[in-house]
Amino acid sequence: MIEPFTIESRDPSASLALRPFDRDYFLAEVRHAGLHATARVGSYLSGGLGDFFSGLAADWTGWAGAREWGSLEGELTLRAESDRTGHVYLRVRLRRGAPAEWEVEVALVLEAGQLGRLAAGARAFERAALSAT
């Protein structure tokens, strides 16, 4: 069984979890306070998540501007910004359908010290779930 890849915010009610679904999709689930949304995300050409988090981890002391990763069809988009105090602000946008039936955006606050673990988790998720497509 493939373990989900989970990103937890400093706010314990906010998170993003990615889970395998089938050969063509994985599930993305966001939670924040009373919000709970799940959508299928196309796995075709959705690699690079591990590279995205590895790049953030390599620059853990901070970077200028925003860095983004997104699935090919735009169902899931991550936008990361940092400050000089070791915080990473990760905006998660999740939508269902094209055109979108609905769209939600959740802000996660991460510590720079989490980035190495997240990079390893994202790579493991890609190897296990996305390479099976």
C-alpha atoms as a printed R data frame, in Angstrom:
    type eleno elety resid chain resno       x      y       z
1   ATOM     1    CA   MET     A     1   0.000  0.000   0.000
2   ATOM     2    CA   ILE     A     2   1.291  3.442  -0.957
3   ATOM     3    CA   GLU     A     3   1.460  5.932   1.885
4   ATOM     4    CA   PRO     A     4  -0.172  9.316   1.344
5   ATOM     5    CA   PHE     A     5   2.035 12.385   1.036
6   ATOM     6    CA   THR     A     6   0.828 14.842   3.674
7   ATOM     7    CA   ILE     A     7   1.760 18.453   4.291
8   ATOM     8    CA   GLU     A     8   0.642 19.794   7.643
9   ATOM     9    CA   SER     A     9   0.511 23.483   8.474
10  ATOM    10    CA   ARG     A    10   1.575 25.022  11.765
11  ATOM    11    CA   ASP     A    11  -2.177 25.458  12.205
12  ATOM    12    CA   PRO     A    12  -3.183 21.888  13.092
13  ATOM    13    CA   SER     A    13  -6.500 22.209  11.255
14  ATOM    14    CA   ALA     A    14  -4.855 22.910   7.864
15  ATOM    15    CA   SER     A    15  -3.299 20.261   5.611
16  ATOM    16    CA   LEU     A    16  -2.894 18.851   2.127
17  ATOM    17    CA   ALA     A    17  -2.803 15.094   1.514
18  ATOM    18    CA   LEU     A    18  -2.109 13.324  -1.773
19  ATOM    19    CA   ARG     A    19  -3.219  9.706  -2.168
20  ATOM    20    CA   PRO     A    20  -3.040  7.246  -5.061
21  ATOM    21    CA   PHE     A    21  -6.363  6.690  -6.836
22  ATOM    22    CA   ASP     A    22  -5.849  4.701 -10.037
23  ATOM    23    CA   ARG     A    23  -3.531  4.569 -13.054
24  ATOM    24    CA   ASP     A    24  -4.637  7.973 -14.294
25  ATOM    25    CA   TYR     A    25  -5.302  9.982 -11.143
26  ATOM    26    CA   PHE     A    26  -4.303 10.674  -7.590
27  ATOM    27    CA   LEU     A    27  -6.532 12.313  -4.985
28  ATOM    28    CA   ALA     A    28  -5.741 15.672  -3.421
29  ATOM    29    CA   GLU     A    29  -7.477 16.555  -0.182
30  ATOM    30    CA   VAL     A    30  -7.300 19.925   1.560
31  ATOM    31    CA   ARG     A    31  -8.538 20.679   5.042
32  ATOM    32    CA   HIS     A    32  -8.751 23.925   6.939
33  ATOM    33    CA   ALA     A    33 -10.993 24.566   9.921
34  ATOM    34    CA   GLY     A    34 -14.460 23.515   8.638
35  ATOM    35    CA   LEU     A    35 -13.393 23.142   5.003
36  ATOM    36    CA   HIS     A    36 -12.776 19.693   3.515
37  ATOM    37    CA   ALA     A    37 -12.369 19.340  -0.256
38  ATOM    38    CA   THR     A    38 -11.178 16.420  -2.374
39  ATOM    39    CA   ALA     A    39 -10.555 16.284  -6.105
40  ATOM    40    CA   ARG     A    40  -8.984 13.881  -8.579
41  ATOM    41    CA   VAL     A    41  -5.762 15.157 -10.113
42  ATOM    42    CA   GLY     A    42  -4.505 13.803 -13.415
43  ATOM    43    CA   SER     A    43  -1.210 12.012 -12.955
44  ATOM    44    CA   TYR     A    44  -0.171 12.401 -16.603
45  ATOM    45    CA   LEU     A    45   2.910 14.650 -16.621
46  ATOM    46    CA   SER     A    46   2.318 15.578 -12.978
47  ATOM    47    CA   GLY     A    47   5.883 14.793 -11.993
48  ATOM    48    CA   GLY     A    48   8.238 17.370 -10.595
49  ATOM    49    CA   LEU     A    49   6.658 17.647  -7.169
50  ATOM    50    CA   GLY     A    50   9.801 16.216  -5.565
51  ATOM    51    CA   ASP     A    51  11.939 18.674  -7.541
52  ATOM    52    CA   PHE     A    52   9.694 21.528  -6.411
53  ATOM    53    CA   PHE     A    53  10.131 20.700  -2.723
54  ATOM    54    CA   SER     A    54  13.833 19.882  -3.171
55  ATOM    55    CA   GLY     A    55  14.343 23.358  -4.627
56  ATOM    56    CA   LEU     A    56  12.577 24.910  -1.651
57  ATOM    57    CA   ALA     A    57  14.659 22.825   0.755
58  ATOM    58    CA   ALA     A    58  17.901 23.831  -0.986
59  ATOM    59    CA   ASP     A    59  16.979 27.489  -0.442
60  ATOM    60    CA   TRP     A    60  15.630 26.987   3.077
61  ATOM    61    CA   THR     A    61  17.018 30.360   4.213
62  ATOM    62    CA   GLY     A    62  14.539 32.073   1.903
63  ATOM    63    CA   TRP     A    63  14.080 33.235  -1.684
64  ATOM    64    CA   ALA     A    64  12.643 36.225  -3.495
65  ATOM    65    CA   GLY     A    65   9.230 36.051  -5.113
66  ATOM    66    CA   ALA     A    66   7.011 33.012  -5.485
67  ATOM    67    CA   ARG     A    67   7.731 29.509  -6.754
68  ATOM    68    CA   GLU     A    68   4.970 27.427  -8.288
69  ATOM    69    CA   TRP     A    69   4.147 23.851  -9.179
70  ATOM    70    CA   GLY     A    70   0.969 22.673 -10.839
71  ATOM    71    CA   SER     A    71  -0.616 19.626 -12.374
72  ATOM    72    CA   LEU     A    72  -0.955 19.590 -16.161
73  ATOM    73    CA   GLU     A    73  -4.730 20.185 -16.110
74  ATOM    74    CA   GLY     A    74  -4.533 22.749 -13.293
75  ATOM    75    CA   GLU     A    75  -6.549 20.775 -10.744
76  ATOM    76    CA   LEU     A    76  -3.811 21.329  -8.139
77  ATOM    77    CA   THR     A    77  -1.481 24.308  -7.874
78  ATOM    78    CA   LEU     A    78   1.081 25.063  -5.158
79  ATOM    79    CA   ARG     A    79   2.572 28.526  -4.705
80  ATOM    80    CA   ALA     A    80   5.376 28.973  -2.152
81  ATOM    81    CA   GLU     A    81   6.757 32.187  -0.728
82  ATOM    82    CA   SER     A    82   9.212 32.602   2.121
83  ATOM    83    CA   ASP     A    83  10.270 35.150   4.654
84  ATOM    84    CA   ARG     A    84  13.634 35.622   6.287
85  ATOM    85    CA   THR     A    85  12.442 34.176   9.600
86  ATOM    86    CA   GLY     A    86  12.220 30.578   8.395
87  ATOM    87    CA   HIS     A    87   8.551 30.473   7.389
88  ATOM    88    CA   VAL     A    88   7.201 29.201   4.100
89  ATOM    89    CA   TYR     A    89   3.710 30.224   3.041
90  ATOM    90    CA   LEU     A    90   2.242 27.570   0.776
91  ATOM    91    CA   ARG     A    91  -0.965 28.458  -1.061
92  ATOM    92    CA   VAL     A    92  -2.796 25.358  -2.214
93  ATOM    93    CA   ARG     A    93  -5.409 25.804  -4.928
94  ATOM    94    CA   LEU     A    94  -7.597 22.798  -5.667
95  ATOM    95    CA   ARG     A    95 -10.364 22.634  -8.221
96  ATOM    96    CA   ARG     A    96 -12.670 20.016  -9.669
97  ATOM    97    CA   GLY     A    97 -13.351 19.809 -13.375
98  ATOM    98    CA   ALA     A    98 -12.463 21.822 -16.429
99  ATOM    99    CA   PRO     A    99 -14.073 24.251 -16.541
100 ATOM   100    CA   ALA     A   100 -13.990 24.310 -12.773
101 ATOM   101    CA   GLU     A   101 -17.135 23.151 -10.961
102 ATOM   102    CA   TRP     A   102 -15.615 24.578  -7.794
103 ATOM   103    CA   GLU     A   103 -12.276 25.898  -6.568
104 ATOM   104    CA   VAL     A   104 -10.809 26.346  -3.095
105 ATOM   105    CA   GLU     A   105  -7.612 27.901  -1.847
106 ATOM   106    CA   VAL     A   106  -5.988 27.129   1.480
107 ATOM   107    CA   ALA     A   107  -2.903 28.741   3.010
108 ATOM   108    CA   LEU     A   108  -0.475 26.498   4.873
109 ATOM   109    CA   VAL     A   109   2.307 27.899   7.048
110 ATOM   110    CA   LEU     A   110   5.398 25.701   7.100
111 ATOM   111    CA   GLU     A   111   8.724 25.861   8.896
112 ATOM   112    CA   ALA     A   112  11.856 25.801   6.732
113 ATOM   113    CA   GLY     A   113  12.984 22.754   8.731
114 ATOM   114    CA   GLN     A   114  10.094 20.719   7.269
115 ATOM   115    CA   LEU     A   115  11.238 21.164   3.665
116 ATOM   116    CA   GLY     A   116  13.810 18.346   3.509
117 ATOM   117    CA   ARG     A   117  11.286 15.832   4.849
118 ATOM   118    CA   LEU     A   118   8.643 17.134   2.449
119 ATOM   119    CA   ALA     A   119  11.042 16.798  -0.495
120 ATOM   120    CA   ALA     A   120  11.761 13.172   0.433
121 ATOM   121    CA   GLY     A   121   8.049 12.451   0.904
122 ATOM   122    CA   ALA     A   122   7.140 14.028  -2.431
123 ATOM   123    CA   ARG     A   123   9.820 11.993  -4.231
124 ATOM   124    CA   ALA     A   124   8.610  8.777  -2.595
125 ATOM   125    CA   PHE     A   125   5.011  9.570  -3.558
126 ATOM   126    CA   GLU     A   126   6.030 10.238  -7.161
127 ATOM   127    CA   ARG     A   127   8.023  7.018  -7.403
128 ATOM   128    CA   ALA     A   128   5.249  4.916  -5.915
129 ATOM   129    CA   ALA     A   129   2.075  6.522  -7.241
130 ATOM   130    CA   LEU     A   130   2.916  8.502 -10.335
131 ATOM   131    CA   SER     A   131   5.409  6.146 -11.930
132 ATOM   132    CA   ALA     A   132   2.767  3.387 -11.983
133 ATOM   133    CA   THR     A   133   0.900  5.265 -14.734
